[in-house]
Amino acid sequence: MESGPAIFAGTAFTVFGAGLLVWTVARVTHRAPVAHGVSPATAAAFAVGAGAAFLALGVWCFGRI
C-alpha cells in the first residue's frame, strides 16, 4: 500500500524533470530566452540543473518501491 504514493511521486517528478529538460533544450536550440531578465547562460544552467534534480528525484522514488 505504501508503494502507491511512491509511484505517483516518482512519475510526477520524472515527467516534470524530463519536460523541463526538453523545454530548455528546445529554447536554447532556437536561441530563445529561457527566462526573461536573466543571463541566458545562467538561466539555462539553472533550468538544466533543476530538471536533472527532478529527474534524479523521480528515479530515486522509483528505487524506493
N, C-alpha and C positions, 0 to 999 in steps of 0.2 A: 504494500500500500504506500510505502514511502517513496517508491520509485516514480510514481505519477508526477509529483511536483518537480522532481529532478529532470524528468524527461521534458516537461513543459519548459522549465527554465533553460535547460540546455538547448532546446530548439529555438527559443526566443533569442538567447544570446548569440547562437551560431548564425541565425538568419540575419539579425541586426548587424553583426560584425562583418559578415560576408557582403551584405548590402552596402555598408559604409565603405568597404574596400573597393567594391566595384564602382560605386558612385565617385569616389575620389579619383580612381584611375581614369574614369571617363572624363571628369572635369580637367584633370591635368593633361590628358591626351589632346583635348580640344583647346588647351591653353585658356580655359575659362577660370575665373576665380573660384577657389574652394570656399573661401569665406570673405565677405566684403570688409574692407578696412583693416586687413591683416596682411602681413607679408606673405606672398604666395608660397614660399618655401616653408615658412613656419606653419601656415595653415595645412599644407599637405602633410608635413611631418606629424603634426598633432593628430590629424584625421587618420593617417595610416597607423599610428601608434594606438589610438583608441580602437580602431577596427580590429587590429591584431589582438588587443587585450580582450575585447568582447568575444572574438573567435576562440581564443585560448580558454576563456572562462566557460564558454559553451562546451568545449571538448572536455574540460575538467568536470563539468556537471555530468556529462555522459559517462565518464570514467567512474563516477561515484555510484552508478546504478548496480 
